[in-house]
Amino acid sequence: MRLSAPLLMRLLVLLDFLAGIYCQDLFGIVGENFTFPVNIEKNPEEIIWTKNKDKVAEWDGQNTMYFTSFRDRSFLNEENGCLTIFNLQNTDAGVYVLEYLDTQKESSLLTFTLAVLPPPSKPEASCNDSGDTFALKCTADFPKPLLYTWKLNGIPPIVRHIPEVSIPKKDVGASTTAVCFIKFSQTEKSSEISLTQCFSDWSDA
């Protein structure tokens, strides 16, 4: 089936429009500074940022203006279009749209859906005797995957994306202290546990 010229033209216009639309789901943490990950190939000549269709920041090629609650806690980088929000709040969640005009006078839209999460809770470290090894576990209340790092005397830091790690008993002593670090974005918290709490029948070889 051959498309008519008018229909083909409308299809090409639609495809060109869709190619200029970008959408990404993002997460930020209350109290952190957050920068939208903008990646544009051509230098912008004009920039408008909106949140839920309300203006947040605008650059007309010479001057930058900020609006509403973002006036005193945001920064617009005119060179790359990145918007940074300082001291992120729950009320900052929403749909953000970057519209920019490049040097070729072409207009493009980038859409971001920002969810704002409370920071992870302080982790709780625990351990269990597993024969020749012991199992360390680090738990925290947070809905997204965390980065876990264990630090023990005499052992290189152990970095995992899961909350559990096994350590051979021969590599540690009863007086060893294990410190668990959790990290998401810019937020890091820690907790420690003494290995003397881990075993009912510890025999220090």
C-alpha positions in Angstrom: 0.0 0.0 0.0 1.4 3.4 -1.0 0.9 6.4 1.2 -0.5 9.6 -0.3 1.8 12.6 -0.3 -0.2 14.5 2.3 -0.4 11.5 4.6 3.3 10.8 4.2 4.1 14.5 5.0 2.0 14.4 8.2 3.7 11.1 9.2 7.1 12.7 8.7 6.1 15.7 10.8 4.8 13.5 13.6 8.0 11.4 13.6 10.1 14.6 13.7 8.0 15.9 16.6 8.4 12.6 18.5 12.1 12.6 18.0 12.4 15.9 19.8 10.6 14.6 22.9 12.6 13.1 25.7 11.1 11.7 28.9 13.0 10.3 32.0 11.9 9.3 35.5 14.2 10.7 38.2 14.6 10.4 41.9 15.9 13.0 44.4 16.4 13.0 48.2 15.0 15.6 50.6 17.7 18.0 51.6 20.1 17.2 48.8 21.0 19.4 45.8 19.6 18.0 42.6 20.7 18.6 39.0 18.6 17.5 36.0 20.8 15.4 33.7 20.4 17.4 30.5 22.3 16.3 27.4 21.9 18.5 24.4 24.1 18.6 21.3 23.7 22.2 20.2 24.3 25.3 22.3 21.0 26.8 23.4 20.1 30.3 22.6 16.9 30.5 24.7 15.8 28.2 27.6 12.5 27.8 29.5 12.1 25.4 32.4 8.6 24.6 33.7 7.2 22.5 36.5 3.7 21.2 36.1 3.3 23.8 33.3 4.3 26.7 35.6 7.6 28.6 34.8 10.6 27.7 37.0 13.4 29.5 35.1 13.9 31.3 31.9 16.9 32.6 29.9 16.2 34.8 26.9 19.8 34.7 25.7 21.0 37.5 27.9 19.2 37.5 31.3 18.1 34.7 33.6 14.8 34.9 35.6 13.6 32.6 38.3 10.0 32.1 39.4 8.0 31.1 42.5 9.8 29.2 45.2 12.8 28.5 42.9 13.8 32.1 42.8 16.3 31.8 45.8 17.3 28.1 45.5 17.9 27.2 41.9 20.6 27.7 39.3 20.2 27.6 35.5 23.3 26.8 33.5 22.9 28.7 30.2 25.6 26.8 28.5 24.1 23.3 28.8 20.5 23.9 30.0 21.0 22.1 33.3 18.8 23.2 36.2 20.0 22.7 39.7 17.6 22.8 42.7 19.2 23.4 46.1 17.8 21.8 49.3 15.3 19.6 47.6 11.8 19.5 49.2 8.8 17.1 48.9 6.9 19.9 47.1 9.5 19.9 44.3 8.1 16.6 43.0 6.4 16.9 39.6 6.8 17.0 35.8 9.5 19.3 34.6 9.9 20.3 31.0 12.9 21.9 29.4 12.2 23.8 26.2 15.1 25.3 24.3 15.9 27.0 21.1 19.2 26.1 19.5 21.5 27.9 17.2 19.7 26.5 14.2 16.4 28.0 15.5 15.1 24.6 16.2 12.9 24.1 19.3 13.2 20.9 21.4 11.5 19.5 24.5 13.0 17.4 27.3 10.6 16.0 29.9 11.5 14.7 33.4 9.3 13.3 36.0 10.9 13.9 39.4 10.0 12.0 42.5 11.3 13.2 45.9 12.1 10.5 48.5 12.9 10.8 52.2 16.6 9.9 53.0 17.3 6.3 53.9 17.1 5.4 57.6 20.2 4.8 59.7 21.3 1.2 58.9 21.2 -1.7 61.4 24.1 -4.1 61.3 23.7 -7.7 62.3 25.6 -11.0 62.0 25.2 -14.8 62.2 27.6 -17.6 62.8 27.9 -19.8 59.7 30.6 -22.3 60.6 33.9 -21.2 59.0 32.4 -17.9 58.0 30.1 -15.3 59.4 27.3 -13.5 57.6 27.0 -9.8 58.0 23.8 -8.0 57.1 23.1 -4.3 56.8 19.4 -3.3 56.6 17.9 0.2 56.1 14.4 1.5 55.3 14.5 2.8 51.7 12.4 2.0 48.6 15.3 2.0 46.1 18.5 -0.1 45.8 21.4 1.0 48.0 25.1 0.7 47.7 26.6 -1.2 50.7 30.2 -0.9 51.9 31.7 -3.0 54.7 34.9 -1.9 56.4 36.8 -4.2 58.8 40.3 -3.9 60.3 42.8 -5.6 58.1 40.5 -6.3 55.2 40.0 -4.1 52.1 36.6 -2.5 51.9 33.9 -4.7 50.6 31.4 -3.0 48.2 28.1 -4.7 47.3 24.7 -3.9 45.9 23.1 -6.4 48.2 22.9 -6.1 52.1 24.7 -9.3 53.0 28.3 -10.4 52.9 30.2 -13.5 54.1 33.6 -13.2 55.8 36.0 -16.1 56.7 36.5 -16.3 60.4 40.3 -16.8 59.8 40.5 -13.2 58.4 39.2 -11.5 61.6 39.6 -11.6 65.3 37.0 -11.4 68.1 37.8 -7.8 68.8 37.2 -6.7 65.2 34.6 -4.0 64.6 32.6 -4.1 61.4 31.2 -0.9 60.0 28.4 -0.9 57.4 27.9 2.1 55.1 24.9 2.7 52.9 24.7 5.2 50.1 22.2 6.6 47.7 22.9 9.7 45.6 24.8 12.1 47.9 23.4 10.6 51.2 25.6 8.2 53.2 24.9 6.7 56.7 26.7 4.1 58.7 26.4 1.7 61.6 28.9 -0.6 63.3 28.9 -3.9 65.2 31.5 -5.7 67.2 32.1 -9.3 66.2 32.1 -10.3 69.8 28.3 -10.0 69.5 28.1 -12.4 66.6 29.1 -15.8 68.1 28.1 -17.8 71.0 31.1 -20.1 70.7 33.9 -17.8 69.5 37.3 -19.4 69.7 40.0 -17.0 68.6 42.5 -19.1 66.5 
